[in-house]
Amino acid sequence: MGLHGGDAADDGESVWDVVVVGAGPAGASAAHAAACAGRRVLLLEKAELPRYKTCGGGIIGPSREALPPGFEMPLRDRVHAVTFSLNGKLSRTRRSKQMLFGLINRPEFDAALVESATAAGATLRTGVTVSRVEQHGPSVPDRRTVAVVLTDGETVLARAVVGADGSASRIAGHVGVKVEQVDLGLEAEIPVPPTVAEDWAGRVQIDWGPIPGSYGWVFPKGDTLTVGVISARGEGAETKRYLQDFIARLGLAGFEPSISSGHLTRCRSDDSPLSRGRVLVCGDAAGLLEPWTREGISFALRSGRLAGEWAVRIAEAHDAVDARRQALNYAFAIKSGLGVEMGVGRRLLLAYERRPGVVHAAITGLRPAWRAFAKITRGTTTLAEIVRTHPSARRLMMVLDRG
C-alpha cells in the first residue's frame, strides 16, 4: 500500500496518504473510511484514550446508520419514552413501542470507533498535539504534500489532511471556518441509587428552558443520570442557574455529581469554507451540528465518513486543480445533505426561541408532531425530508417563520 512514486521524500513510506487530526466520532469515521479504501492512514489524538467528553450521549437513527458495518454499540440504555416539560411545568410523557434512540457513554463509544478504524488498517498515535498545518514553505517538499507540525517540532507529511479536532480546532483556523452560533452546554453526571435509576430506565426528559432557545435533558445510563442544559453563549450565569433549578426540580439536588463540565458548541455560517488546498474539516471542527438541538454526533459521523472518502481522492490528486475539484465535491456532498438539515434546524430554532410553548403543545398534543419527532430520532426520516414532503409541515414552518 505504498504511494505513487514516493516523489515527496526519498522514502515514499514516510508520506502518509491521509492524516486525520482528532480521534472523536468525526475523526475515527474519517480514518475508518480512508483505511477501508486501502490507504495509509494516520490518526492523531492529543489525549490518551478513553477520555471524557461533555456530551449527552444520545445516539439517534442517523448516527446508527453512519456507523461502520458490524459496529457493536456499547449502549447503556434504550429509550422508549420521552417526558417533555415546559420550564419544569406541564410534564407529559409520550411512549413508543420501538426504540427511539440509544444512550452511550462517550469514552466507550469513541474508543470503540477508534478500534474499528485501527482494525480497518489506520495507525493511531495518542498524546500528540498538532500546532499547525503548512501547505507551502520549507517543510513542504512538493505541491502534493501537506506538513502537519506537532508541538514537539516533529513534522508529519501527508497527501491529504482531515481536521476533526473539535470545536476549538487548530485545523479550522487554517481552513478559515466561520461560525454564526455559539452555545454553552453545562452537564452533570449524577450517580443515583437503584430506586432512582429504575424510575428513569428507558425514559429521557426534555425540558424547554426559560432562556430563549435553551433546553435541558436527562439521559439515564444505568446507575448514572446525565443531566444537562444548553443555551446561547453570553448567558453564563442564567444557564448555570437553569441547570441548578432543573436538577432541584427533578429531586436530584441531594446527589453529588461525579463530574460537572461545560462545553461550547459552534455552528458554521452558510458561507463557511469546508476545505483549503489538501485540507478538509468535518464534525465540530467544521461547525457541523444541528442548530436547534445542537446534536453533533450524527453530523460528526456522517461528515467524517464523507471527509475520509474525499480525502482519499485528494490524496490521489496530482495537482492543485484536481485537489480543488475533489474538495469542492466534498463541500457539495456536505451542503446538499447536512447543510439542508442545518437550514431547517436554524428556522426551527428561531421559531422555538420565540414560541417554546407552541413547540411543547405541538409535540405533546398533536399526534403528527410526536410521530415526526419519533421518526427523526429513529432515523427513518430527517427534519429536511419532512418539510420537503409534507405540505402541512411546510405550512407550519411558514407560520413559524412569520412568528
ABEGO torsion letter per residue (X at the ends): XBBBGGAABABAAABBABBBBEABAAAAAAAAAAAAAGBBBBBBBABBOBBBBBBAGBBBAAAAAABBBGBBBBBABBBABBBBBBGGBGBBBBBBABBABBBBBAAAAAAAAAAAAAAAGBBBBBGBBBABBBABEAABABAABBBBBBAAGBBBBBABBBBAAEAABAAAAAAGBBBABBBBBBBBBBBBBAAAAAAABGBBBBBBBABBGBBBBBBBBEABBBBBBBBBBGAAAAAAAAAAAAAAAAGAAABBBABBBBBBBBBBBAABBABBEABBBBEAAAGBBBAAAGBAAAAAAAAAAAAAAAAAAAAABABAAAAAAAAAAAAAAAAABAAAAAAAAAAAAAAAAABAAAAAAAAAABAAAAAAAAAAAAGABBAAAAAAABAAAAAAAAAAAAX
